[in-house]
């Protein structure tokens, strides 16, 4: 991603002639911006976070955990394990390692 300085270098003064070098810099900055496929921009997720390989990446560790996760839906292949009660409103209630049908 181009830096703010890269973009500021392209600022033209009134009446300034556009030269080949300026145009090449503009094309380079725009190409970098177009090709930037990182899902994070300015600290925000702007694209889907899809791992390169199935079941290979972790989100946090035992000692480096996220305090809270907020979302609309969650789909888990192997279930949910937690030290404290976890409540799922819908088809299941999950308490630690015990899963029971919602009644």
Phi, psi and omega in degrees: 000133178296149178278167176300323179297320177301318181288319180296330178297338182275352182295130180257144173274158178304129178082358181289138181280135177277122181253167180302320181296321178296315181297318178298319177295319178299314179299318179298315180296315180294323178295316177300317180294320180292319183279349181290109182251015179296137181285348180252131175222126180055035177083004181243145175280123183243359179217167176298142175264099183243122181293153180292327180228150183290133175055041181244342186245151177247155173246100185084177178222180178299326183260346179235085187254158172275139181290312182217147174232124180245134179197173180276307182226157175222133179237121184233127182291316188252015179092185183235134178239131180211151179284327179248163183303139176240126181251130175242124180266119185152236183277337185228153166243131181242125176239104181059244181260002183260124179246129178224157180291143177287131181241000000 
